[in-house]
Amino acid sequence: MAKKGTTKKTSARGKRKKPVAKATRAKAAKAARRKPAARKVTRPKAARAAAPAVNPVRQLAQRIVDLTIKHDDEGAFTLYAANVQSVEPGQPAMVGIDAIKQKFAGWHAMAPQSTWRARSVTVDGNTIAIEWEGDVTFATGKQATLNEVAIHEIENGKIARERFYYDRTAIQP
C-alpha cells in the first residue's frame, strides 16, 4: 500500500510512475495555472544601409542655390570654369570668367534688389536644371516677378556652359 500523500499511477506506456509528494503536486498544479513567462524575442539586427554616395554635381547644384539666395557673387565666381559660356535670351553667348563678372555687374546695376527662390532643382548626369522665381526691383523702380529656368552643364566640377530661359519683357522698363 502507498504512503499517505503519495500516489502510484501507471503511465500510458504501462510503467509505474515514481511516488510524488502532495506538496510537490500542489506546486505543479499552481505552476500550470500561471501564465507562461513572456519570452524575450531577439531579432537579428538589420544591416545598416550604406550611406548613399555623395553626388558632386548635386552638391554643386545646392551650392549654386545657396550662393544665389545669399547674393554671394565672389563665391559664385568660384563655381565657373575659366572658359565658361553663358547665354541669356536674345543675346550672344558670353565667354570666360571676366564676361561672367561683367554680366553680374550689369545685372546689379539694372536690378539692385532681388529675392530668389529655387522652385525645383534637378540633377541628371552632369546637367543641373533650376527653376527660379524672383521678386525683382529694377533701378527704374519697376517691380516684377521673374520666372526663369537655368540650365548648367558641368565639366570637371565647374560650370562650363549655362543657358537661361525667361520672358524678356519682364525685365524691360
C-alpha positions, 0 to 999 in steps of 0.5 A: 500500500502507498504512503499517505500523500503519495500516489502510484499511477501507471503511465500510458506506456504501462510503467509505474510512475515514481511516488510524488509528494502532495506538496510537490503536486500542489506546486505543479498544479499552481505552476500550470495555472500561471501564465507562461513567462513572456519570452524575450524575442531577439531579432537579428539586427538589420544591416545598416544601409550604406550611406548613399554616395555623395553626388558632386554635381548635386552638391554643386547644384545646392551650392549654386542655390545657396550662393544665389539666395545669399547674393554671394557673387565672389563665391559664385565666381568660384563655381565657373570654369575659366572658359565658361559660356553663358547665354541669356535670351536674345543675346550672344553667348558670353565667354570666360570668367571676366564676361561672367563678372561683367554680366553680374555687374550689369545685372546689379546695376539694372536690378539692385534688389532681388529675392530668389527662390529655387522652385525645383532643382534637378540633377541628371548626369552632369546637367543641373536644371533650376527653376527660379522665381524672383521678386525683382526691383529694377533701378527704374523702380519697376517691380516684377516677378521673374520666372526663369529656368537655368540650365548648367552643364558641368565639366570637371566640377565647374560650370562650363556652359549655362543657358537661361530661359525667361520672358524678356519683357519682364525685365524691360522698363 
